[in-house]
Structure formats: structure tokens, C-alpha cells
Amino acid sequence: MRRLTGRLDRLEKALAPHAGKLMRVICDGYFGPTNLATSTCSRTRINGVLSECVNLDGCVDDLTSDELENFIQSFPIQDNDALPRSRWA
């Protein structure tokens, strides 16, 4: 049992530097008002890193920070921590 506990501790320490990090990419259009009804967002957590890809239909400058954050938060987070890592990662 100690051996298993030690291995789990090492695994948790190896993954800890990535825990709580955020990578957000926002793609927007240059013209026209922002239409959140046709805009999309995907949120995925892999190895403790939250990746958000926001595709806005319109210009991001039309939104306040709170409006943008509320739009992003309205989408669920797909948790992929249980997926096996690729050998290329």
C-alpha cells in the first residue's frame, strides 16, 4: 500500500504545476455588432489546464469584460482528465 501511495504522490506532484492554468483564445470579426446567439465557445480541461476557444460573431470590442465572461461561463466544461495521454504529448 505504501508503494501505491508513493506513486500517487509523485503523480500528483508531476501534474500540480499545470493545475489551475487557463488558455483562452478569442476569435472575432472586425465588422458589425456582436451576436451572441450565433457565437460559440468550447471549454475543455486536460491535465488541469482549462482551454477555452471563443468564436464571436462580431467584434469583441462591442462587449464589456463582464458580458464576455458571462457568455463564456454559460458553456459547460468538458473534462478530459480521464483520457489517456497521447504518446506525442
N, C-alpha and C positions, 0 to 999 in steps of 0.2 A: 504494500500500500504506500509506503514511503517513496518508493521508486516512481509510482504513478503520480503522486503529489508533486514530487520534484520536477517531473516532466511537464506537468500542467503549469507549475510556477514559471518555468523557463519559457513556455509558450506564451503565457500572459505577458511576460516582460518583453518578449520579442514583438508582440503586437501593440503594446502600450504606446510607443511613440506616435502611432497613427491615430489613436483613439481621439475622437472629438474634432478632427480636422474637417474642413469644408472646402470643396472645389465647386465654384459656381460659374457657369458660362451663360451669358445673356446675348442672344441674337435678336436684333430688332431691325425694323425697316426705317428708312430715312424720311418717308413722306406719309402724311395722313395721320389722323388721330388713332390712338391705340385702341384696339378692340379686344378686350379680354375674353369675350365669348368665343373668339376663334383662335386665341393664343393657346399654347400648350406648355406643359412643364413635365419633366420626368425627374424623379428623385430616387437615387439608389445608394444604399450603404454597402460598401465592400471593405472588409478588413478594418472596420471602424471609421473609414473615410466616407463622408456624405458627399455625393456627387449630384449636382443639380444642373440640368440643361433646360434653359428657359427660351422658348421661341415666341417672341412677341409679334403680333400682327399690328404694326405701327411703331411709333417712336417711343423709346424708353423715357425720353425727356418729358412726355405728357403725364407720367405717373410720379407721385410722391414716393419717397422711400417706404412709407407705411403701406401704401397701396400695393407696391410691388411685393413687399414682404408678405402681406396678407394673401396675395394671389399665389405666391409660391407655397406658402404654408397650407393652402387649401388642397394641395395634392398629396397623396399618401407616399410614404417612403417604402420602397421595395427593399427588403433586407436580404442581401445575398451573402451574408457571412457564412451560411451553411454550405455554400457551393464549394467544390474543390478548386484549388488554385491551378491555373494553367501552368504547364511546365515552362512556358515562355515568360511568365511574370517574374 
